[in-house]
Amino acid sequence: MRLECVRLSAQGRIVPEIATIVDRHVATVRAGLRQLLDGGFDALADAPRSHWPVRRPILTSHAPRYPA
C-alpha cells in the first residue's frame, strides 16, 4: 500500500485523492509518504512485529494420528 501511495503521489495526485483510491485514512497516507521522505525506500518496509507469534507449518510426520 505504501508503494502505491508513493506511485500515485509521483503522478501528481494529492493526499485526499490517494487516500480514497487506496481506501485508507488521510493520516495513514501522509505517514507512509513521510516515511519515504525521512528514510528513503528502505523505510517503506514493514517493521518486524515482535508481538505476533511466528507461524510454523504443521509437520505431518509429527502430527498425532487418530484411528479412522
TORKOL-4160 file (C-alpha; in steps of 0.2 Angstrom, whole numbers, padded with zeros to 4 digits, m for minus):
68
<pt num="1" X="0000" Y="0000" Z="0000"/>
<pt num="2" X="0014" Y="0012" Z="0004"/>
<pt num="3" X="0022" Y="0010" Z="m0013"/>
<pt num="4" X="0006" Y="0013" Z="m0021"/>
<pt num="5" X="0004" Y="0029" Z="m0012"/>
<pt num="6" X="0021" Y="0034" Z="m0017"/>
<pt num="7" X="0017" Y="0030" Z="m0036"/>
<pt num="8" X="0001" Y="0040" Z="m0035"/>
<pt num="9" X="0010" Y="0055" Z="m0027"/>
<pt num="10" X="0023" Y="0054" Z="m0041"/>
<pt num="11" X="0009" Y="0055" Z="m0053"/>
<pt num="12" X="0004" Y="0072" Z="m0045"/>
<pt num="13" X="m0011" Y="0066" Z="m0035"/>
<pt num="14" X="m0015" Y="0075" Z="m0019"/>
<pt num="15" X="m0016" Y="0065" Z="m0002"/>
<pt num="16" X="m0035" Y="0065" Z="0000"/>
<pt num="17" X="m0036" Y="0058" Z="m0018"/>
<pt num="18" X="m0023" Y="0045" Z="m0014"/>
<pt num="19" X="m0032" Y="0040" Z="0002"/>
<pt num="20" X="m0048" Y="0037" Z="m0007"/>
<pt num="21" X="m0040" Y="0027" Z="m0021"/>
<pt num="22" X="m0031" Y="0015" Z="m0008"/>
<pt num="23" X="m0046" Y="0015" Z="0004"/>
<pt num="24" X="m0035" Y="0022" Z="0019"/>
<pt num="25" X="m0037" Y="0037" Z="0030"/>
<pt num="26" X="m0028" Y="0053" Z="0025"/>
<pt num="27" X="m0017" Y="0052" Z="0040"/>
<pt num="28" X="m0011" Y="0034" Z="0035"/>
<pt num="29" X="m0006" Y="0040" Z="0018"/>
<pt num="30" X="0003" Y="0055" Z="0025"/>
<pt num="31" X="0013" Y="0044" Z="0037"/>
<pt num="32" X="0018" Y="0032" Z="0023"/>
<pt num="33" X="0024" Y="0047" Z="0012"/>
<pt num="34" X="0033" Y="0055" Z="0027"/>
<pt num="35" X="0042" Y="0038" Z="0030"/>
<pt num="36" X="0048" Y="0039" Z="0012"/>
<pt num="37" X="0054" Y="0057" Z="0014"/>
<pt num="38" X="0063" Y="0054" Z="0030"/>
<pt num="39" X="0071" Y="0037" Z="0027"/>
<pt num="40" X="0070" Y="0033" Z="0008"/>
<pt num="41" X="0063" Y="0017" Z="0001"/>
<pt num="42" X="0071" Y="0006" Z="0014"/>
<pt num="43" X="0059" Y="0015" Z="0027"/>
<pt num="44" X="0044" Y="0009" Z="0017"/>
<pt num="45" X="0047" Y="m0010" Z="0023"/>
<pt num="46" X="0036" Y="m0016" Z="0037"/>
<pt num="47" X="0044" Y="m0016" Z="0054"/>
<pt num="48" X="0046" Y="m0033" Z="0062"/>
<pt num="49" X="0032" Y="m0036" Z="0074"/>
<pt num="50" X="0038" Y="m0045" Z="0090"/>
<pt num="51" X="0020" Y="m0047" Z="0097"/>
<pt num="52" X="0015" Y="m0058" Z="0083"/>
<pt num="53" X="0018" Y="m0077" Z="0085"/>
<pt num="54" X="0029" Y="m0085" Z="0071"/>
<pt num="55" X="0018" Y="m0096" Z="0061"/>
<pt num="56" X="0026" Y="m0113" Z="0058"/>
<pt num="57" X="0019" Y="m0126" Z="0046"/>
<pt num="58" X="0012" Y="m0141" Z="0053"/>
<pt num="59" X="0023" Y="m0156" Z="0050"/>
<pt num="60" X="0013" Y="m0171" Z="0045"/>
<pt num="61" X="0027" Y="m0183" Z="0052"/>
<pt num="62" X="0024" Y="m0176" Z="0069"/>
<pt num="63" X="0006" Y="m0174" Z="0069"/>
<pt num="64" X="m0004" Y="m0186" Z="0080"/>
<pt num="65" X="m0013" Y="m0200" Z="0071"/>
<pt num="66" X="m0030" Y="m0204" Z="0076"/>
<pt num="67" X="m0039" Y="m0220" Z="0071"/>
<pt num="68" X="m0052" Y="m0218" Z="0057"/>
